[in-house]
Amino acid sequence: MPSPSRRLRPLELTNVTIADAFWAPRQRTNREATLPHEYRQCKETGRLDALRLTWKPGQPNPPHIFWDSDVAKWLEAASYSLATHPDPELRKLVDDVAALITSAQQPDGYLNSHFTVVEPQKRWTNLRDAHELYCAGHLMEAAVAHFQATGSRLLLDALCRYADHIDRTFGPEPGKKQGYPGHEEIELALIKLYHATGNERYLRLSKYFIDQRGQQPHYYDQEALARSDDPTKWWARSYEYCQAHKPVRQQDEVVGHAVRAMYLLSGMADVAAQTADDTLLAACRRLWASATERKMYVTGSVGSAGWGERFTSDYNLPNETAYAETCAAIGLVFFAHRMLQIEADAVYADAMERALYNGILSGVSLDGTKFFYENPLASEGKHHRQEWFGCACCPPNIARLLASLGTYAYSAAPDALYVHLYIAGSATASLPKVPIPSGGYSEVALTQETGYPWNGDVKLTVGVQQPSKFDLCLRIPGWCRKHTLRLNGKAVGHRIVKGYARVSRTWANSDRVELSLAMPIERVVAHPRVAEDAGKVALARGPLVYCLEQCDNAAPVRSLILPDKARLTARFDNKLLGGTVVIEGAGLAPTQAGWKGKLYRPADESALRPARFRAIPYCLWDNRSPGPMTVWLPRG
């Protein structure tokens, strides 16, 4: 359905092909290794069988309150993969899981394995903690993805019945519960369901959940008292944890559980765009600034504290204890992508790219079978990826993002085509305000050739059936200080509009655009109020943030000093970690001599020695021998 306040429209997943040397192998690993691995984990841990509703009281391994969401995210990821890479075996598996989920639905439309067989008497009695609406949202997203990939309405119709049940249960009308989810997610899922079905009830329900959040008297207090709990003794201590401390339009600082916050903001952006709600959009802008200008790591990760998996105060960004949950960075991408469609501003695409290449991609091993829940920026060598987690939100979340990556690369406006991410491959778009002489509107094909992120050279070939006048808008990344643009071999005039190089012309078939983005090694410093990074630098090149791993370096990486004038070089090593650009240079390391029996000594008795070092992209760390790692280096 059209969005009144959205300037851009993402291209459909099936209209984008990824065929590059960086992302295509990772998507292949996602299809061939990650999805089968996660399916086995869901099977072996009981998550899939929980949906058979055969568990009985007294038996081991009762279905958990959030298990359904793990299965749903796997199904969503597998459906995206199926849409772009048809596979009969995967199709059967996907359909079987969809049928299994559907079989768990109750006659009134309710669908939740835990509250059907473990605590049926507690349905909808603890929205604050119980994840019912969160699981419902993920099931809705899976249903939409399954429908789009297969054309089958089996799961979609089931989730529409569940959404109708929820709509009958919640709302401002007399007799309905006036609550909203403790763990946000359903807000954005209902918008997807609305777009897939055209049923405006789902849009209104999403808006209700957003509008009701934080209103007084506080619903979570009321429901706690109704179940004989003391709301003042809640472990999280404050409703900031779930962004329910005040109505969303009054919030000006992003707080609480980072994943919940990002999902809420994604839903808010969706509803703001769909309903042309300027006050809601203003809140999105304020909270975007709070998250990305004062609380985001250089890797694009958010949520610095492990207790509560939450945001803390401005500029509080510790490195070794950074929580930086993979799901939170994924949520930031969701939020950024939605704001990008509304405002067509590259600031959102820049943050999206930073998270994708760093804080998210670090979350999965190169073989696709191990995962980070937390993504610290420094380690003594004891932090490693795991095959699965008791709370397994991150593995299927990263799988669904990698499988749907193409939807984040391009957008269409009525008379313009936007390129957000530089990934070799192709895309096709319809531009409804670009008429062609023979009638109808223009269909544009775009082929992209690039070695990004290893270099900044991008070649784009335009395909049109007839000459067509539209704007081609190419993002100039925020990290890029210099760029050149050529059309058919000659320099071409262009405007920079909100971070995009905008080329306006009547395009002919096979017109060729060449964009060159200068990609030197950069020393990055943090805001002076980030105490952990005072006097330190991080290394970056293009969209990639780098780190030092001990296995590459003779000197202890946690004590290495990088002089400001040290010469740095970048080279491609095709034998390392599947092929990567490394940064090398000469640093300084403290000598070990004279320290025996001493913990401290005068500074003038300490000496530094030259030490060569090598840095690799942060997203690739912990794929080899375990050992210390650091992103930030003291300046010398």
C-alpha positions in Angstrom: 0.0 0.0 0.0 1.3 3.5 -0.6 2.7 5.5 2.2 1.7 9.2 2.3 5.0 10.4 3.9 7.5 8.0 2.3 9.6 9.5 -0.5 11.2 6.2 -1.5 10.1 2.6 -2.1 12.6 -0.2 -1.5 13.0 -2.5 -4.5 11.5 -6.0 -4.0 13.9 -8.7 -3.0 13.3 -10.6 -6.2 14.2 -7.5 -8.3 17.8 -7.4 -6.9 20.6 -9.9 -7.7 23.8 -9.9 -5.6 26.8 -11.3 -7.4 29.9 -9.8 -5.8 33.0 -11.2 -4.1 32.1 -10.0 -0.6 28.4 -10.5 0.1 27.5 -13.3 -2.4 29.8 -15.9 -0.7 28.3 -14.9 2.7 24.8 -15.3 1.3 25.8 -18.7 -0.1 27.1 -19.7 3.3 23.9 -18.5 4.8 21.9 -20.7 2.5 24.1 -23.8 2.6 25.4 -23.8 6.2 23.6 -21.4 8.4 20.0 -22.2 7.6 20.5 -26.0 7.9 22.5 -25.5 11.1 19.8 -23.4 12.6 17.0 -25.8 11.6 18.9 -28.6 13.3 19.2 -26.5 16.4 15.5 -25.7 16.4 14.8 -29.4 16.1 17.3 -30.7 18.6 16.4 -28.1 21.3 12.6 -28.8 21.0 11.6 -25.5 19.4 10.0 -27.1 16.4 8.4 -30.0 18.3 6.9 -27.5 20.8 4.5 -26.5 18.0 3.1 -30.0 17.9 1.5 -29.1 21.3 2.2 -32.6 22.7 4.1 -31.5 25.9 2.4 -32.5 29.1 2.9 -31.1 32.7 5.7 -32.9 34.4 7.6 -33.6 31.2 11.1 -32.1 30.7 11.9 -29.2 28.3 8.6 -27.2 28.4 8.1 -24.8 25.5 9.6 -21.5 26.4 7.8 -18.2 26.1 10.0 -17.0 23.2 10.7 -20.3 21.3 8.1 -19.6 18.6 10.0 -16.4 17.6 13.1 -18.4 16.9 11.3 -20.8 14.5 9.5 -17.8 12.9 12.8 -16.0 12.2 14.3 -19.1 10.7 11.2 -19.5 8.5 11.4 -15.9 7.4 15.1 -16.3 6.6 14.5 -19.5 4.6 11.6 -17.9 2.7 13.8 -15.0 1.7 16.5 -17.4 0.5 13.9 -19.4 -1.4 12.6 -16.3 -3.1 16.0 -15.5 -4.6 17.5 -19.0 -4.9 14.7 -21.6 -5.6 15.5 -25.0 -4.0 12.9 -27.8 -4.0 14.3 -29.3 -0.8 14.2 -26.0 1.0 10.7 -25.4 -0.4 9.5 -28.6 1.2 11.1 -27.8 4.5 9.7 -24.3 4.5 6.2 -25.5 3.7 6.4 -28.2 6.3 7.3 -25.7 9.0 4.6 -23.3 7.8 2.1 -26.2 8.1 3.4 -27.1 11.6 2.9 -23.5 12.8 -0.6 -23.4 11.3 -1.5 -26.7 13.0 -0.8 -25.1 16.4 -3.5 -22.4 16.0 -6.4 -22.6 18.4 -10.1 -22.3 17.3 -10.2 -18.6 18.4 -7.1 -17.8 16.3 -4.6 -17.8 19.2 -1.2 -19.2 18.3 1.5 -19.6 20.9 3.0 -23.0 21.9 3.9 -22.0 25.5 0.6 -20.5 26.5 -1.4 -23.2 24.8 0.2 -26.2 26.6 2.3 -24.8 29.6 0.3 -21.9 31.1 -3.0 -21.7 29.2 -4.6 -19.9 32.2 -2.1 -17.1 31.9 -2.9 -15.9 28.3 -2.5 -12.1 28.0 -1.9 -11.7 31.7 1.7 -10.4 31.6 2.3 -8.4 28.5 5.3 -6.7 30.2 7.3 -9.9 30.5 5.7 -12.8 28.6 6.6 -12.1 24.9 3.2 -13.2 23.5 2.9 -10.2 21.2 6.6 -10.3 20.4 6.3 -13.9 19.2 3.1 -13.0 17.3 4.9 -10.3 15.5 7.7 -12.6 14.3 5.1 -15.2 13.2 3.4 -12.4 11.1 6.7 -11.5 9.5 7.4 -15.1 8.7 3.9 -15.5 7.2 4.4 -12.5 4.9 7.8 -13.7 3.8 6.4 -17.2 3.2 3.5 -15.9 1.1 5.8 -13.7 -1.0 8.2 -16.5 -1.6 5.8 -19.3 -2.3 2.4 -17.7 -3.2 0.8 -20.0 -0.5 -1.7 -18.3 1.8 -1.8 -21.1 4.3 0.4 -19.4 6.9 -0.6 -15.9 5.9 -4.3 -16.7 6.5 -3.5 -18.3 9.8 -1.6 -15.2 11.0 -4.4 -12.9 9.8 -6.7 -14.9 12.0 -4.3 -14.4 14.9 -4.0 -10.7 14.1 -7.8 -10.6 14.1 -7.9 -12.3 17.5 -5.4 -9.8 18.9 -7.4 -6.9 17.4 -10.5 -8.3 19.2 -8.5 -8.5 22.4 -6.7 -5.2 22.5 -7.8 -1.6 21.9 -9.5 1.5 23.4 -13.0 0.1 23.2 -14.9 -1.0 26.3 -14.2 -4.6 27.2 -10.8 -4.8 25.5 -7.5 -4.9 27.2 -5.7 -1.5 26.9 -2.2 -3.0 26.9 0.7 -3.2 24.6 3.8 -5.4 24.2 6.7 -5.4 26.7 9.0 -6.6 24.0 8.2 -4.5 20.9 8.1 -6.2 17.5 4.5 -6.6 16.5 4.2 -2.9 15.7 6.4 -3.3 12.5 5.0 -6.8 11.8 1.5 -5.5 11.6 2.5 -2.9 9.0 4.0 -5.7 6.9 0.7 -7.7 7.3 -1.2 -4.6 6.3 0.9 -4.2 3.1 0.5 -7.8 2.3 -3.3 -7.9 2.8 -4.6 -4.3 2.5 -6.5 -4.8 5.7 -6.5 -1.4 7.5 -7.4 -3.0 10.8 -3.7 -4.1 11.1 -2.5 -0.5 10.5 -4.8 0.8 13.1 -3.8 -1.9 15.6 -0.1 -1.1 15.1 -0.9 2.6 15.7 -2.9 1.7 18.8 0.0 -0.2 20.4 2.4 2.8 19.7 0.0 5.4 20.9 -0.9 3.5 24.0 2.6 3.0 25.2 3.5 4.8 28.4 0.0 6.2 29.0 -1.3 6.7 32.5 -2.6 4.9 34.5 0.2 2.6 33.6 -1.1 -0.7 32.2 1.8 -2.7 33.5 1.0 -1.6 37.0 -2.6 -2.6 36.6 -1.9 -6.0 35.1 0.7 -6.7 37.8 -1.8 -6.0 40.5 -4.4 -8.1 38.7 -2.1 -11.1 39.0 -1.2 -10.3 42.6 2.3 -9.0 41.9 3.9 -5.9 43.3 4.8 -3.6 40.4 7.3 -1.8 42.4 9.4 -4.9 42.8 10.0 -5.6 39.1 13.6 -6.7 38.5 14.2 -4.0 35.8 13.2 -1.3 38.3 12.0 1.2 35.6 9.7 1.1 32.6 12.5 2.8 30.7 13.7 -0.8 30.2 10.8 -1.4 27.8 10.5 2.2 26.6 7.1 2.5 28.5 8.2 5.2 30.9 6.3 7.9 29.0 4.3 8.2 25.8 6.5 7.8 22.7 5.9 11.3 21.4 7.3 12.7 24.7 10.5 10.6 24.6 13.7 12.5 23.7 16.4 10.0 24.7 16.7 6.4 23.6 16.7 4.2 26.7 16.4 0.7 28.0 16.7 -2.7 26.2 18.4 -1.8 22.9 16.7 -4.4 20.7 13.2 -3.4 22.0 14.0 0.2 21.4 15.1 -0.4 17.8 12.0 -2.5 17.0 9.8 0.2 18.6 11.4 2.9 16.6 11.1 0.9 13.4 7.4 0.5 14.0 7.0 4.2 14.9 8.7 5.1 11.6 6.4 2.8 9.7 3.3 4.2 11.3 4.5 7.8 10.9 5.1 7.3 7.2 1.8 5.4 6.6 -0.3 8.0 8.5 1.6 11.2 7.8 2.0 11.7 11.5 4.5 14.6 11.9 4.6 14.4 15.7 5.6 10.7 15.6 8.2 11.4 12.9 9.6 14.2 15.0 10.0 11.7 17.9 11.8 9.3 15.5 14.2 12.0 14.5 15.0 12.9 18.1 15.5 9.3 19.1 17.6 8.6 16.0 20.0 11.5 17.0 20.1 10.2 20.6 21.1 6.7 19.4 23.5 7.5 16.7 25.1 10.7 17.8 25.7 9.9 21.4 25.2 6.1 22.0 26.5 4.2 19.0 29.8 2.4 18.7 32.2 3.0 15.8 31.1 -0.5 14.6 27.5 0.6 14.3 26.5 -1.4 17.3 24.2 0.0 20.0 23.4 -1.0 23.6 26.5 -0.8 25.8 25.5 -2.6 29.0 25.0 -6.3 29.6 22.6 -5.8 32.6 19.3 -5.3 30.9 21.0 -5.5 27.4 20.5 -1.8 27.4 21.5 1.7 26.5 23.2 3.7 29.2 24.1 7.4 29.5 25.4 9.5 26.6 29.0 8.7 25.5 29.2 5.7 27.8 30.8 3.3 25.4 33.1 0.8 27.1 35.0 -1.5 24.8 35.8 -4.8 26.6 32.5 -4.9 28.4 30.5 -3.7 25.4 27.3 -5.7 25.0 26.6 -4.5 21.5 24.1 -7.2 20.8 23.9 -8.5 17.2 20.1 -8.1 17.3 20.4 -4.5 18.4 22.6 -3.6 15.4 20.1 -5.4 13.1 17.3 -3.4 14.7 19.3 -0.2 14.0 19.4 -1.3 10.3 15.7 -1.8 10.3 15.1 1.7 11.8 17.7 3.4 9.5 16.2 1.8 6.4 12.7 3.0 7.3 13.9 6.5 8.0 15.8 6.4 4.7 12.6 5.8 2.7 10.9 8.7 4.5 13.7 11.3 4.2 16.0 10.1 1.4 18.9 11.3 3.5 22.3 9.4 3.3 22.8 9.8 7.0 20.5 6.8 7.5 22.2 4.8 4.8 25.6 5.6 6.3 24.6 4.2 9.6 23.0 1.2 7.9 26.2 0.5 6.1 28.3 0.9 9.2 26.3 -1.7 11.1 26.0 -4.1 8.2 29.8 -4.3 7.5 30.9 -4.3 11.1 28.6 -4.8 14.2 26.3 -7.2 12.4 28.7 -9.2 10.1 30.9 -9.9 13.1 28.0 -11.8 14.6 28.5 -14.9 12.4 31.6 -16.9 11.7 33.0 -17.4 8.2 31.7 -21.0 8.2 28.2 -19.8 9.1 27.7 -22.0 12.1 28.8 -20.0 15.1 27.5 -16.7 16.4 28.2 -13.8 18.7 25.4 -12.5 20.9 27.7 -9.8 22.3 30.2 -7.9 20.1 32.9 -6.3 22.3 35.5 -4.0 20.8 38.3 -5.5 22.9 38.9 -8.9 24.3 41.6 -10.7 26.3 40.9 -13.8 24.2 38.1 -15.5 26.1 35.1 -14.3 24.0 34.1 -16.6 21.2 31.2 -17.4 19.0 28.8 -20.2 20.0 26.8 -22.7 18.0 23.6 -21.7 19.7 22.2 -20.0 22.8 19.4 -20.7 25.3 18.1 -17.3 24.2 18.7 -17.8 20.5 17.4 -14.5 19.0 20.6 -13.5 17.2 21.4 -16.5 15.0 18.1 -16.6 13.0 18.0 -12.8 13.1 21.3 -12.4 11.2 20.2 -15.2 8.9 17.1 -13.3 7.8 19.0 -10.1 7.4 21.7 -11.7 5.2 19.0 -13.5 3.1 17.1 -10.2 2.5 20.1 -8.0 1.9 19.1 -7.0 -1.6 16.1 -5.0 -0.3 18.5 -2.6 1.5 20.6 -1.8 -1.6 18.2 0.3 -3.8 15.1 2.4 -3.6 12.9 4.0 -6.3 11.1 7.3 -6.2 8.4 8.2 -8.8 11.1 9.8 -11.0 14.4 8.6 -9.5 16.4 5.5 -8.7 18.6 5.5 -5.6 21.7 3.4 -4.9 22.3 3.0 -1.2 24.8 0.2 -1.1 27.6 -0.7 -3.5 27.3 -4.4 -4.2 28.0 -6.0 -7.5 24.9 -7.4 -9.2 21.8 -6.0 -10.8 18.5 -4.5 -10.1 15.3 -3.6 -11.9 12.8 -0.8 -11.0 9.6 0.7 -12.2 9.4 4.5 -12.1 5.7 5.5 -12.3 6.3 9.2 -13.2 8.7 8.5 -16.0 6.5 8.1 -19.1 7.9 6.7 -22.3 6.8 7.7 -25.9 5.1 4.3 -26.6 3.0 4.6 -23.5 3.2 3.3 -19.9 6.1 4.0 -17.6 9.8 3.3 -17.6 11.3 0.1 -16.5 14.9 0.6 -15.5 17.6 -2.0 -15.2 20.8 -1.2 -13.4 24.0 -3.4 -13.5 26.6 -2.7 -10.9 30.3 -3.8 -11.1 32.5 -3.1 -8.1 35.2 -4.5 -5.8 33.6 -2.7 -2.8 34.4 -2.7 0.1 38.0 -3.4 -0.9 38.1 -0.5 -3.3 35.8 2.4 -4.1 35.4 2.0 -7.8 31.9 1.5 -9.0 30.6 1.0 -12.6 26.9 1.2 -13.3 25.3 0.4 -16.6 21.8 1.7 -17.2 19.3 -0.4 -19.2 16.1 1.2 -20.7 13.9 0.1 -23.6 13.5 3.7 -24.7 15.2 7.0 -23.7 13.9 7.9 -20.3 14.3 11.0 -18.2 14.9 10.4 -14.5 17.4 11.0 -11.8 20.1 8.5 -10.8 21.1 9.1 -7.2 24.3 7.6 -5.9 25.2 7.7 -2.2 28.5 9.5 -1.4 29.3 7.7 1.9 29.9 9.9 4.9 33.4 8.4 5.3 34.4 9.5 1.7 36.2 12.9 1.5 36.6 12.9 -2.3 34.8 11.4 -5.2 34.7 11.6 -9.0 31.8 10.8 -11.3 32.0 10.1 -15.1 29.3 9.4 -17.7 30.3 7.5 -20.7 33.9 8.3 -20.1 33.5 12.0 -19.4 33.1 14.0 -16.2 29.5 14.7 -15.6 27.8 17.5 -13.6 25.8 16.5 -10.6 24.3 17.9 -7.4 24.8 16.6 -3.9 21.4 16.4 -2.3 21.3 15.0 1.2 24.4 12.9 0.6 23.5 11.6 -2.8 25.1 12.5 -6.1 22.1 13.3 -8.3 22.5 12.9 -12.0 19.5 14.3 -14.0 19.3 13.4 -17.7 17.5 11.5 -20.4 19.1 8.1 -20.1 19.8 6.0 -23.1 20.3 2.2 -23.1 23.8 1.2 -22.0 24.7 4.6 -20.6 27.7 3.9 -18.3 28.3 5.7 -15.0 31.7 5.4 -13.2 31.9 6.5 -9.6 35.2 6.6 -7.8 35.2 6.9 -4.0 38.5 7.8 -2.4 39.3 5.1 0.1 42.4 5.9 2.1 43.2 4.5 5.5 41.6 6.7 8.2 42.5 7.3 11.8 39.2 7.7 13.6 38.9 9.4 17.0 35.9 9.4 19.3 34.0 12.4 20.8 36.1 13.9 23.7 33.4 12.7 26.2 33.9 9.1 25.3 36.3 8.5 28.2 37.2 4.9 27.2 38.6 6.1 23.9 40.4 9.3 25.1 43.8 9.5 23.5 43.1 6.6 21.2 42.5 6.0 17.5 40.7 3.3 15.5 41.6 2.4 12.0 39.0 2.4 9.2 39.1 2.1 5.4 35.9 2.7 3.5 33.0 1.2 5.4 35.2 -1.2 7.3 36.4 -0.7 10.9 39.6 -2.7 11.7 41.0 -4.5 14.7 44.2 -6.1 15.8 44.2 -9.8 16.7 47.1 -11.3 18.6 47.5 -14.1 16.1 48.7 -11.6 13.5 51.1 -9.7 15.8 54.2 -10.4 17.8 53.8 -7.5 20.2 50.9 -7.6 22.7 48.0 -5.9 20.9 46.4 -4.6 24.0 49.5 -2.5 24.8 50.5 -1.5 21.3 50.8 2.3 20.6 50.2 3.9 17.2 52.2 7.0 16.5 50.3 9.7 14.7 53.0 9.9 12.0 53.4 6.2 11.5 53.0 5.2 7.9 50.1 2.9 7.2 49.6 0.7 4.1 46.7 -1.4 2.8 47.1 -4.5 0.8 44.8 -7.4 -0.3 45.8 -10.8 1.0 43.9 -13.4 -1.0 45.0 -16.2 1.3 43.8 -14.7 4.6 40.2 -15.2 5.9 38.8 -15.8 2.4 40.6 -12.8 1.0 40.7 -9.5 2.7 42.4 -6.1 2.8 44.8 -5.8 5.7 46.3 -2.6 7.2 49.9 -2.8 8.2 52.3 -0.3 9.8 54.9 0.3 12.5 53.7 0.9 16.1 55.5 1.0 19.4 55.4 -1.6 22.2 56.6 -1.4 25.8 59.7 -3.5 26.4 59.3 -6.3 28.9 62.8 -5.9 30.4 63.3 -4.7 34.0 59.7 -5.5 35.2 60.5 -8.6 37.2 59.1 -8.2 40.7 57.6 -4.8 39.9 54.1 -3.6 39.3 55.0 0.1 38.8 58.1 2.1 38.1 59.1 5.6 37.0 58.1 6.6 33.5 61.6 7.6 32.5 62.8 4.0 33.2 60.3 2.5 30.8 61.2 2.1 27.1 59.3 1.6 23.9 60.5 -0.5 21.0 59.3 -0.5 17.3 56.7 -3.2 16.6 55.2 -4.0 13.2 51.5 -4.7 13.3 48.7 -6.0 11.1 45.0 -5.2 11.4 42.1 -7.0 9.8 38.4 -6.0 9.4 36.6 -6.2 12.7 33.9 -8.4 11.1 36.5 -11.2 10.6 37.9 -11.5 14.1 37.7 -14.7 16.1 37.8 -17.0 13.1 41.3 -18.3 13.8 43.5 -18.9 16.9 42.0 -17.4 20.1 43.8 -14.5 21.6 43.5 -10.8 22.6 41.8 -8.3 20.2 41.4 -4.5 20.2 39.8 -1.9 18.0 41.1 1.2 19.7 44.9 1.9 20.0 46.6 4.6 22.2 48.1 7.4 20.2 51.8 8.0 20.3 
